[in-house]
Every structure is written in C-alpha cells, then in structure tokens.
Amino acid sequence: MSTLTRPSRTPIPSGAPALDTDRLDALLGDLTREHETLLILSGEHRDAIAKADPRAIGRVIAQTGDVLERIAQIETDRQQVVAKPDGSPATINEILPTLAPEPAERIEQSSRRLRSLIEQLRVEHEAVQRASNALALHMQGLAQQVASKLSHAGTYGRSGAVSPTNTQVTSSMDLRR
C-alpha cells in the first residue's frame, strides 16, 4: 500500500507519449546502484586519507570519476524518459499523480531510496572533505617544519617562505677537493 495520497489522477497531457514506467524504474534502480557504489568509494576514500596513502587516494578518485560518468549518462537517459512535451524533464513528484497505483508505488519507493542514498552521500562527502582538509593542513605543517630545519641560516620563517633577516649567513664550501 502506498503512503502517497493521490486526491485525483492528473491526466497526461494530450500529445505526450505514455511514460515507460518500467524503463523509469530500471533507470532509478541503476542510479541507486551507482550511488551505492559511490558510498562505498567514499568510505574507501576516507580510509585512504586516514592512512595518507596517495596511491589509494588516486585509485579511489579515478573510480569515483568513472561512476560519476555512468551516473551522468543514466541521468541523461532518465531525463529523456520523463521529458515533458516542451522537452524539459518532469520531476518524480509531477509524474506520480499521473500513474496507475502499482507503478506509482514502485517509482515512489525507488525514488525514495535514491534520495536517501544521495543524502547519505552528502554527509559522507562532507566527512571526506574535512579529512582532506585536515591532511592538507598536516602536510603543510610538515613541509614548514622541514623547511625550518633545513634553513641553517634562519632565512625561512614559520610559513616556509623566505623571511627578511639581519642574520649573516656563515656558510663555506671547501673547493680544494
């Protein structure tokens, strides 16, 4: 039984082709699977950042790019399936009232699951972004410490950049050998 209340069915505008609900449901399923893959990759990305593993980070980023390309293609297909007569894509909420109860319930459940995954991904993405920022700040701090230790003349400041100084550099190099 559907939780969606439908006071009345909205007729599909005349001249508009009938909506292929099976195709739409399949596309929503494909989008759901790809978003589930993104969620797994996001966890792997966070783990790779925690380990500061550049190879794993690169691998996850490449795989994520592949998944995003597939999602873009599926979304293009979905927009074509739900296109209004003017060519613009209809939203699921616009489509549901026009459907018979059984396909409407399937489409509604599929879209609800997809929305839930997208929200999970948003939260996970924020966590990965915070972890990335923390790693970048840590690496910047390490670089600054290395620069200050290597600056025997004291010409590098805390930022790792050359600082104006009145200190004379007392370095020499034996060129006889």
Backbone as a chain_set.jsonl record, in Angstrom:
{"seq": "MSTLTRPSRTPIPSGAPALDTDRLDALLGDLTREHETLLILSGEHRDAIAKADPRAIGRVIAQTGDVLERIAQIETDRQQVVAKPDGSPATINEILPTLAPEPAERIEQSSRRLRSLIEQLRVEHEAVQRASNALALHMQGLAQQVASKLSHAGTYGRSGAVSPTNTQVTSSMDLRR", "coords": {"N": [[0.838, -1.172, 0.0], [0.55, 2.197, -0.775], [2.012, 5.118, 0.636], [1.627, 7.526, -0.37], [-0.631, 10.064, -0.939], [-3.181, 10.452, -3.214], [-5.239, 12.635, -4.413], [-6.555, 12.897, -6.84], [-6.201, 11.566, -10.122], [-3.953, 12.969, -12.352], [-4.384, 13.73, -15.628], [-2.313, 12.676, -18.338], [-0.855, 15.055, -20.446], [-2.392, 15.689, -23.599], [-1.018, 14.44, -26.593], [1.391, 13.94, -25.505], [3.774, 11.356, -25.176], [3.121, 8.115, -23.755], [4.296, 7.397, -20.524], [7.058, 5.358, -19.957], [7.027, 3.368, -17.513], [8.342, 1.091, -16.592], [10.882, 1.334, -17.715], [11.685, 3.751, -16.522], [11.689, 2.964, -13.819], [13.715, 1.04, -13.937], [15.895, 2.662, -14.622], [16.014, 4.296, -12.339], [16.712, 2.309, -10.547], [19.248, 1.66, -11.566], [20.56, 4.107, -11.08], [20.438, 4.081, -8.305], [22.074, 1.852, -7.674], [24.551, 2.781, -8.656], [24.928, 4.992, -6.996], [25.114, 3.675, -4.564], [27.544, 2.409, -4.994], [29.152, 4.697, -5.1], [28.941, 5.477, -2.429], [30.31, 3.419, -1.123], [32.848, 3.821, -2.267], [33.357, 6.344, -1.243], [33.739, 5.805, 1.467], [36.065, 4.258, 1.227], [37.734, 6.225, 0.251], [37.888, 7.964, 2.433], [39.197, 6.236, 4.235], [41.633, 5.899, 2.866], [42.628, 8.472, 2.988], [42.912, 8.71, 5.75], [45.005, 6.955, 6.12], [46.881, 8.278, 4.735], [47.57, 7.536, 2.117], [48.703, 7.945, -0.941], [48.483, 6.515, -3.38], [46.208, 4.897, -3.049], [44.337, 6.911, -2.672], [44.414, 8.167, -5.19], [43.533, 6.016, -6.804], [40.911, 5.628, -5.836], [39.799, 8.107, -6.463], [39.92, 8.027, -9.265], [38.206, 5.837, -9.776], [35.861, 6.879, -8.725], [35.401, 8.969, -10.502], [34.787, 7.47, -12.805], [32.366, 6.271, -11.985], [30.794, 8.55, -11.625], [30.626, 9.442, -14.262], [29.08, 7.384, -15.368], [26.739, 7.766, -13.891], [25.97, 10.287, -14.84], [25.329, 9.643, -17.502], [23.193, 7.835, -17.13], [21.405, 9.552, -15.872], [20.925, 11.369, -17.927], [19.566, 9.665, -19.688], [17.342, 9.123, -18.056], [16.167, 11.65, -17.884], [15.322, 11.936, -20.505], [13.366, 9.965, -20.642], [11.415, 10.965, -18.919], [10.662, 13.314, -20.095], [8.85, 16.298, -20.682], [6.273, 17.548, -22.919], [7.417, 19.947, -23.831], [10.046, 19.361, -23.737], [11.493, 19.677, -21.41], [12.614, 18.066, -18.38], [10.372, 16.191, -16.357], [9.619, 16.187, -12.862], [9.805, 13.59, -10.366], [7.771, 13.888, -8.494], [5.939, 15.295, -10.026], [5.25, 13.393, -11.854], [4.209, 11.149, -10.476], [1.377, 11.489, -9.698], [0.171, 11.022, -12.141], [0.26, 8.387, -12.707], [-0.767, 4.914, -12.676], [-1.773, 3.157, -9.679], [-0.024, 0.902, -8.908], [2.463, 1.043, -10.52], [3.115, 3.637, -9.722], [3.618, 3.369, -7.001], [5.902, 1.71, -7.046], [7.742, 3.39, -8.403], [7.781, 5.526, -6.632], [8.88, 4.314, -4.314], [11.396, 3.569, -5.303], [12.467, 6.097, -5.942], [12.475, 7.262, -3.426], [14.355, 5.68, -2.061], [16.637, 6.302, -3.57], [16.858, 9.078, -3.066], [17.432, 8.962, -0.329], [19.943, 7.694, -0.355], [21.421, 9.646, -1.708], [21.38, 11.691, 0.168], [22.837, 10.437, 2.241], [25.28, 10.252, 0.925], [25.905, 12.957, 0.659], [26.413, 13.678, 3.333], [28.562, 11.945, 3.859], [30.376, 12.883, 1.961], [30.948, 15.404, 2.994], [32.347, 14.618, 5.296], [34.592, 13.391, 4.136], [35.661, 15.595, 2.856], [36.354, 17.209, 5.069], [38.302, 15.526, 6.204], [40.18, 15.51, 4.137], [40.947, 18.204, 4.115], [42.105, 18.349, 6.672], [44.269, 16.586, 6.347], [45.69, 17.959, 4.354], [46.399, 20.313, 5.736], [48.001, 19.181, 7.713], [50.1, 18.11, 6.154], [51.099, 20.488, 5.115], [52.046, 21.672, 7.453], [54.08, 19.839, 8.093], [55.798, 20.271, 5.916], [56.556, 22.9, 6.411], [57.95, 22.576, 8.826], [60.085, 20.97, 7.985], [61.3, 22.733, 6.179], [62.097, 24.766, 7.933], [63.977, 23.412, 9.513], [65.889, 22.788, 7.641], [66.89, 25.213, 7.028], [69.593, 26.494, 7.772], [70.58, 29.012, 7.999], [68.539, 30.438, 8.984], [66.787, 31.799, 7.37], [64.289, 31.144, 6.541], [60.947, 31.551, 7.415], [58.228, 30.744, 9.741], [56.183, 30.15, 8.014], [57.381, 28.85, 5.983], [58.342, 30.306, 3.955], [60.774, 32.545, 2.51], [62.148, 34.721, 4.816], [62.703, 38.135, 5.636], [65.793, 38.951, 7.062], [68.301, 39.915, 9.449], [70.4, 38.408, 9.951], [73.636, 37.185, 9.455], [74.829, 34.991, 7.03], [76.787, 32.303, 7.68], [78.339, 30.403, 5.999], [80.334, 28.023, 4.346], [82.278, 26.554, 1.723], [84.419, 24.022, 0.881], [86.455, 24.162, -1.737], [88.728, 22.978, -2.613], [88.939, 20.286, -2.928]], "CA": [[0.0, 0.0, 0.0], [1.342, 3.415, -0.916], [1.78, 6.175, 1.617], [1.372, 8.742, -1.13], [-2.056, 10.325, -1.132], [-3.468, 10.97, -4.549], [-6.636, 13.031, -4.438], [-7.1, 12.6, -8.161], [-5.176, 11.319, -11.131], [-3.773, 14.049, -13.306], [-4.199, 13.107, -16.939], [-1.127, 13.03, -19.111], [-1.268, 15.992, -21.499], [-2.58, 15.08, -24.913], [0.13, 14.6, -27.47], [2.585, 13.46, -24.817], [3.842, 9.902, -25.218], [2.91, 7.457, -22.469], [5.528, 7.22, -19.765], [7.519, 3.974, -19.815], [7.327, 3.25, -16.086], [9.338, 0.031, -16.384], [12.184, 1.921, -18.056], [11.996, 4.719, -15.471], [12.029, 2.214, -12.607], [15.031, 0.429, -14.175], [16.893, 3.735, -14.541], [16.145, 4.653, -10.923], [17.491, 1.216, -9.95], [20.648, 1.849, -11.984], [21.076, 5.252, -10.326], [20.606, 3.64, -6.916], [23.273, 1.001, -7.605], [25.741, 3.619, -8.839], [25.096, 5.796, -5.784], [25.625, 2.75, -3.543], [28.974, 2.274, -5.295], [29.779, 5.946, -4.654], [29.001, 5.463, -0.969], [31.422, 2.52, -0.79], [34.084, 4.515, -2.647], [33.565, 7.452, -0.319], [34.347, 5.21, 2.655], [37.439, 3.901, 0.866], [38.464, 7.493, 0.125], [38.155, 8.415, 3.799], [40.233, 5.342, 4.775], [42.902, 6.209, 2.195], [43.09, 9.741, 3.552], [43.356, 8.435, 7.124], [46.306, 6.284, 6.017], [47.729, 9.15, 3.912], [48.042, 6.656, 1.047], [48.408, 8.654, -2.193], [48.054, 5.589, -4.452], [44.813, 4.534, -2.8], [43.533, 8.113, -2.925], [44.33, 8.309, -6.646], [42.699, 4.935, -7.338], [39.521, 5.909, -5.477], [39.36, 9.273, -7.24], [39.69, 7.565, -10.645], [36.991, 5.017, -9.781], [34.737, 7.786, -8.491], [35.16, 9.644, -11.777], [34.093, 6.525, -13.687], [30.988, 6.131, -11.505], [30.09, 9.806, -11.911], [30.319, 9.452, -15.702], [27.932, 6.485, -15.578], [25.557, 8.431, -13.327], [25.578, 11.352, -15.772], [24.676, 9.02, -18.654], [21.895, 7.316, -16.685], [20.543, 10.709, -15.617], [20.512, 11.86, -19.248], [18.529, 8.73, -20.152], [16.157, 9.316, -17.215], [15.528, 12.904, -18.28], [14.635, 11.704, -21.781], [12.173, 9.159, -20.371], [10.403, 11.772, -18.226], [10.565, 14.619, -20.757], [7.538, 16.888, -20.938], [6.155, 17.9, -24.339], [8.327, 21.042, -24.18], [11.412, 18.843, -23.695], [12.085, 19.752, -20.069], [12.318, 16.85, -17.621], [9.402, 16.275, -15.263], [10.107, 15.622, -11.61], [9.071, 12.4, -9.919], [6.536, 14.358, -7.857], [4.996, 15.671, -11.083], [4.863, 12.185, -12.582], [3.473, 10.187, -9.65], [-0.088, 11.56, -9.776], [-0.328, 10.633, -13.464], [0.466, 6.956, -12.883], [-1.623, 3.942, -12.001], [-1.25, 2.947, -8.323], [1.094, -0.048, -8.765], [3.731, 1.625, -10.955], [3.403, 4.833, -8.925], [4.222, 2.916, -5.743], [7.269, 1.255, -7.361], [8.556, 4.566, -8.723], [7.925, 6.289, -5.391], [9.836, 3.607, -3.451], [12.723, 3.689, -5.922], [12.959, 7.47, -5.807], [12.73, 7.498, -2.002], [15.635, 5.021, -1.76], [17.683, 7.094, -4.214], [17.015, 10.321, -2.296], [18.098, 8.615, 0.929], [21.357, 7.472, -0.671], [22.034, 10.931, -2.056], [21.593, 12.4, 1.438], [23.967, 9.768, 2.892], [26.48, 10.659, 0.194], [26.197, 14.35, 1.003], [27.034, 13.657, 4.663], [29.863, 11.279, 3.718], [31.251, 13.788, 1.209], [31.408, 16.429, 3.938], [33.365, 13.993, 6.151], [35.798, 13.226, 3.314], [36.216, 16.934, 2.637], [37.024, 17.609, 6.311], [39.513, 14.711, 6.331], [41.134, 16.009, 3.132], [41.473, 19.484, 4.608], [42.989, 18.071, 7.808], [45.503, 16.014, 5.803], [46.422, 19.03, 3.665], [46.997, 21.172, 6.764], [49.073, 18.403, 8.338], [51.22, 18.063, 5.21], [51.653, 21.841, 5.06], [52.821, 21.832, 8.678], [55.312, 19.055, 7.953], [56.674, 20.962, 4.964], [57.099, 24.074, 7.097], [58.954, 22.119, 9.789], [61.265, 20.542, 7.227], [61.949, 23.939, 5.656], [62.771, 25.494, 9.012], [65.136, 22.624, 9.939], [66.898, 22.84, 6.586], [67.352, 26.587, 6.886], [70.622, 26.73, 8.784], [70.813, 30.452, 8.112], [67.374, 31.064, 9.602], [66.15, 32.713, 6.42], [62.911, 30.735, 6.303], [60.064, 31.787, 8.553], [57.318, 29.657, 10.106], [55.331, 29.814, 6.873], [58.158, 28.123, 4.989], [58.783, 31.263, 2.943], [61.967, 33.304, 2.871], [61.83, 35.874, 5.66], [63.801, 39.102, 5.714], [66.537, 38.768, 8.306], [69.569, 40.639, 9.564], [71.396, 37.401, 10.294], [74.621, 36.919, 8.418], [74.996, 33.573, 6.751], [78.191, 31.901, 7.824], [78.493, 29.118, 5.334], [81.503, 27.962, 3.476], [82.405, 25.316, 0.985], [85.809, 23.739, 0.553], [86.528, 23.899, -3.171], [90.028, 22.409, -2.958], [88.858, 18.852, -3.205]], "C": [[0.885, 1.238, 0.0], [0.992, 4.413, 0.179], [1.488, 7.499, 0.933], [-0.129, 8.916, -1.296], [-2.247, 10.978, -2.482], [-4.945, 11.352, -4.601], [-7.292, 12.747, -5.78], [-5.944, 12.351, -9.11], [-5.146, 12.501, -12.075], [-3.558, 13.415, -14.667], [-2.908, 13.576, -17.595], [-1.582, 13.949, -20.232], [-1.399, 15.288, -22.845], [-1.383, 15.384, -25.797], [1.414, 14.13, -26.821], [2.609, 11.94, -24.895], [3.639, 9.329, -23.818], [4.264, 7.21, -21.809], [5.845, 5.734, -19.636], [7.97, 3.782, -18.368], [8.347, 2.153, -15.797], [10.742, 0.565, -16.657], [12.609, 2.913, -16.975], [12.42, 4.002, -14.192], [13.405, 1.558, -12.748], [16.136, 1.479, -14.068], [17.097, 4.194, -13.098], [16.93, 3.575, -10.173], [18.966, 1.327, -10.302], [21.29, 3.006, -11.219], [21.332, 4.872, -8.868], [21.863, 2.799, -6.77], [24.548, 1.83, -7.743], [25.989, 4.496, -7.609], [25.558, 4.925, -4.611], [27.125, 2.537, -3.735], [29.725, 3.523, -4.846], [29.933, 5.983, -3.137], [30.144, 4.567, -0.489], [32.751, 3.208, -1.089], [34.386, 5.683, -1.711], [34.19, 6.956, 0.982], [35.792, 4.825, 2.407], [38.313, 5.153, 0.76], [38.85, 8.007, 1.513], [39.249, 7.561, 4.44], [41.601, 5.654, 4.171], [43.483, 7.518, 2.721], [43.626, 9.516, 4.962], [44.731, 7.775, 7.136], [47.323, 7.137, 5.259], [48.382, 8.354, 2.789], [47.72, 7.284, -0.309], [47.963, 7.734, -3.327], [46.593, 5.208, -4.286], [43.897, 5.726, -3.062], [43.346, 8.302, -4.43], [43.428, 7.268, -7.281], [41.223, 5.226, -7.071], [38.983, 7.091, -6.278], [39.066, 8.871, -8.687], [38.407, 6.743, -10.732], [35.749, 5.885, -9.585], [34.392, 8.543, -9.773], [34.41, 8.758, -12.756], [32.62, 6.389, -13.29], [30.191, 7.396, -11.824], [29.75, 9.937, -13.395], [29.117, 8.56, -15.995], [26.648, 7.119, -15.044], [25.06, 9.525, -14.272], [24.847, 10.77, -16.98], [23.291, 8.49, -18.281], [20.923, 8.467, -16.46], [20.066, 11.333, -16.933], [19.395, 10.982, -19.808], [17.228, 8.938, -19.375], [15.417, 10.585, -17.625], [14.793, 12.76, -19.609], [13.34, 10.93, -21.566], [11.063, 10.019, -19.773], [10.199, 13.144, -18.868], [9.11, 15.028, -20.957], [7.45, 17.204, -22.432], [7.089, 19.033, -24.764], [9.794, 20.619, -24.109], [12.063, 18.906, -22.329], [11.72, 18.496, -19.277], [11.299, 17.116, -16.51], [10.03, 15.684, -14.009], [9.275, 14.388, -11.257], [7.746, 12.822, -9.288], [5.498, 14.82, -8.875], [4.44, 14.435, -11.782], [3.934, 11.292, -11.768], [1.953, 10.295, -9.757], [-0.661, 11.101, -11.118], [-0.305, 9.124, -13.664], [-0.605, 6.131, -12.182], [-0.99, 3.615, -10.645], [-0.029, 2.028, -8.227], [2.414, 0.526, -9.285], [4.102, 2.88, -10.152], [4.086, 4.441, -7.619], [5.662, 2.451, -5.964], [8.2, 2.44, -7.587], [8.809, 5.375, -7.453], [8.949, 5.628, -4.461], [11.256, 3.728, -3.998], [13.294, 5.089, -5.733], [13.261, 7.8, -4.347], [14.077, 6.89, -1.6], [16.794, 5.833, -2.345], [17.922, 8.405, -3.456], [17.758, 10.067, -0.986], [19.594, 8.4, 0.711], [22.075, 8.781, -0.98], [22.293, 11.744, -0.786], [22.757, 11.773, 2.21], [25.28, 10.186, 2.234], [26.874, 12.095, 0.515], [26.92, 14.416, 2.35], [28.434, 13.051, 4.582], [30.856, 12.178, 2.985], [31.793, 14.889, 2.122], [32.497, 15.871, 4.849], [34.677, 13.825, 5.388], [36.46, 14.579, 3.08], [36.944, 17.426, 3.889], [38.324, 16.827, 6.495], [40.582, 15.179, 5.348], [41.766, 17.316, 3.59], [42.44, 19.269, 5.764], [44.316, 17.504, 7.323], [46.333, 17.096, 5.115], [47.103, 19.962, 4.671], [48.159, 20.466, 7.46], [50.305, 18.378, 7.432], [51.89, 19.434, 5.092], [52.514, 22.104, 6.298], [54.128, 21.065, 8.634], [56.302, 19.752, 7.024], [57.312, 22.188, 5.614], [58.175, 23.677, 8.104], [60.234, 21.69, 9.085], [62.02, 21.766, 6.721], [62.688, 24.683, 6.759], [64.0, 24.736, 9.508], [66.259, 22.686, 8.911], [67.486, 24.237, 6.413], [68.363, 26.89, 7.987], [70.891, 28.213, 8.995], [69.638, 31.16, 8.764], [66.648, 32.005, 8.671], [64.709, 32.34, 6.124], [62.099, 30.945, 7.572], [59.166, 30.59, 8.804], [56.433, 29.234, 8.935], [56.067, 29.011, 5.816], [58.672, 29.021, 3.89], [60.026, 31.993, 3.447], [61.536, 34.54, 3.643], [62.996, 36.848, 5.632], [64.483, 38.952, 7.074], [67.807, 39.593, 8.274], [70.706, 39.68, 9.898], [72.35, 37.21, 9.128], [74.754, 35.415, 8.257], [76.476, 33.257, 6.84], [78.338, 30.497, 7.285], [79.756, 29.158, 4.506], [81.523, 26.612, 2.798], [83.873, 25.168, 0.614], [85.866, 23.331, -0.908], [87.856, 23.266, -3.582], [89.933, 20.937, -3.32], [87.808, 18.533, -4.17]], "O": [[1.878, 1.289, 0.726], [-0.162, 4.535, 0.591], [1.14, 8.481, 1.59], [-0.816, 8.0, -1.749], [-1.558, 11.933, -2.838], [-5.804, 10.495, -4.808], [-8.469, 12.392, -5.833], [-4.843, 12.866, -8.917], [-6.185, 12.972, -12.538], [-2.625, 12.629, -14.835], [-2.477, 14.717, -17.425], [-2.577, 13.668, -20.9], [-0.611, 14.403, -23.179], [-0.814, 16.474, -25.738], [2.421, 13.939, -27.503], [1.577, 11.296, -24.702], [3.947, 9.981, -22.82], [5.241, 6.859, -22.469], [4.984, 4.944, -19.246], [9.134, 4.0, -18.034], [9.133, 2.272, -14.858], [11.678, 0.277, -15.911], [13.767, 2.914, -16.557], [13.4, 4.39, -13.556], [14.175, 1.524, -11.788], [17.191, 1.217, -13.49], [18.227, 4.451, -12.682], [17.715, 3.882, -9.275], [19.833, 1.118, -9.453], [22.429, 2.899, -10.765], [22.325, 5.293, -8.275], [22.64, 3.009, -5.839], [25.518, 1.6, -7.021], [27.138, 4.715, -7.227], [26.312, 5.391, -3.757], [27.883, 2.491, -2.766], [30.812, 3.424, -4.275], [30.941, 6.467, -2.623], [30.862, 4.921, 0.447], [33.669, 3.184, -0.269], [35.549, 5.968, -1.426], [35.072, 7.611, 1.538], [36.65, 5.033, 3.264], [39.486, 5.136, 1.134], [39.984, 8.428, 1.74], [40.132, 8.093, 5.113], [42.608, 5.67, 4.88], [44.698, 7.645, 2.879], [44.666, 10.062, 5.33], [45.528, 8.004, 8.046], [48.491, 6.763, 5.151], [49.581, 8.474, 2.539], [46.589, 7.174, -0.784], [47.145, 8.134, -4.154], [45.831, 5.194, -5.252], [42.807, 5.567, -3.611], [42.235, 8.569, -4.889], [42.651, 7.579, -8.184], [40.385, 5.089, -7.962], [37.834, 7.071, -6.721], [38.08, 9.322, -9.269], [37.611, 6.927, -11.653], [34.713, 5.649, -10.207], [33.217, 8.733, -10.086], [33.509, 9.219, -13.457], [31.736, 6.391, -14.147], [29.038, 7.312, -12.246], [28.704, 10.483, -13.745], [28.239, 8.929, -16.774], [25.594, 7.02, -15.673], [23.855, 9.667, -14.477], [23.855, 11.339, -17.435], [22.33, 8.674, -19.028], [19.749, 8.369, -16.818], [18.922, 11.775, -17.029], [18.403, 11.485, -20.336], [16.143, 8.932, -19.958], [14.189, 10.595, -17.706], [13.757, 13.391, -19.817], [12.334, 11.2, -22.223], [9.891, 9.819, -20.091], [9.624, 14.039, -18.248], [8.262, 14.224, -21.345], [8.458, 17.133, -23.135], [7.512, 19.085, -25.919], [10.686, 21.42, -24.388], [13.084, 18.257, -22.103], [10.647, 17.925, -19.475], [11.362, 18.134, -15.82], [10.871, 14.789, -14.088], [8.185, 14.182, -11.79], [6.716, 12.189, -9.519], [4.299, 14.742, -8.61], [3.299, 14.433, -12.243], [2.976, 10.739, -12.308], [1.29, 9.268, -9.896], [-1.856, 10.821, -11.215], [-0.795, 8.628, -14.679], [-1.252, 6.582, -11.237], [0.219, 3.781, -10.482], [0.92, 2.359, -7.516], [3.406, 0.502, -8.557], [5.284, 3.146, -9.933], [5.025, 5.107, -7.182], [6.544, 2.761, -5.162], [9.301, 2.494, -7.039], [9.921, 5.853, -7.228], [9.792, 6.314, -3.884], [12.202, 3.96, -3.245], [14.469, 5.246, -5.401], [14.203, 8.539, -4.062], [14.85, 7.519, -0.877], [17.814, 6.025, -1.684], [19.069, 8.791, -3.234], [18.608, 10.86, -0.583], [20.415, 8.868, 1.501], [23.211, 8.988, -0.555], [23.321, 12.414, -0.682], [23.578, 12.495, 2.775], [26.272, 10.442, 2.917], [28.06, 12.403, 0.627], [27.917, 15.124, 2.49], [29.379, 13.58, 5.168], [32.033, 12.231, 3.34], [32.963, 15.258, 2.029], [33.467, 16.566, 5.148], [35.751, 14.086, 5.93], [37.686, 14.687, 3.106], [38.03, 17.998, 3.788], [39.337, 17.398, 6.897], [41.762, 15.235, 5.694], [42.975, 17.508, 3.465], [43.478, 19.927, 5.836], [45.374, 17.889, 7.821], [47.553, 17.138, 5.28], [48.253, 20.353, 4.475], [49.179, 21.086, 7.76], [51.423, 18.601, 7.895], [53.113, 19.522, 4.982], [53.589, 22.693, 6.194], [55.164, 21.563, 9.076], [57.498, 19.816, 7.312], [58.487, 22.474, 5.382], [59.194, 24.356, 8.227], [61.335, 22.007, 9.535], [63.245, 21.826, 6.822], [63.793, 25.179, 6.538], [64.984, 25.369, 9.892], [67.437, 22.643, 9.264], [68.484, 24.407, 5.713], [68.017, 27.477, 9.012], [71.377, 28.618, 10.051], [69.721, 32.35, 9.066], [65.96, 32.919, 9.127], [63.977, 33.126, 5.523], [62.518, 30.561, 8.664], [59.315, 29.547, 8.167], [55.985, 28.088, 8.874], [55.457, 28.539, 4.857], [59.365, 28.559, 2.983], [60.29, 32.048, 4.648], [60.68, 35.304, 3.197], [64.153, 36.43, 5.606], [63.819, 38.841, 8.105], [68.323, 39.927, 7.207], [71.843, 40.105, 10.103], [71.938, 37.088, 7.975], [74.788, 34.67, 9.236], [77.303, 33.866, 6.162], [78.446, 29.53, 8.039], [80.18, 30.213, 4.033], [80.878, 25.659, 3.236], [84.486, 26.099, 0.09], [85.374, 22.263, -1.274], [88.089, 23.04, -4.77], [90.829, 20.419, -3.986], [87.614, 17.365, -4.507]]}, "num_chains": 1, "name": "protein.A"}
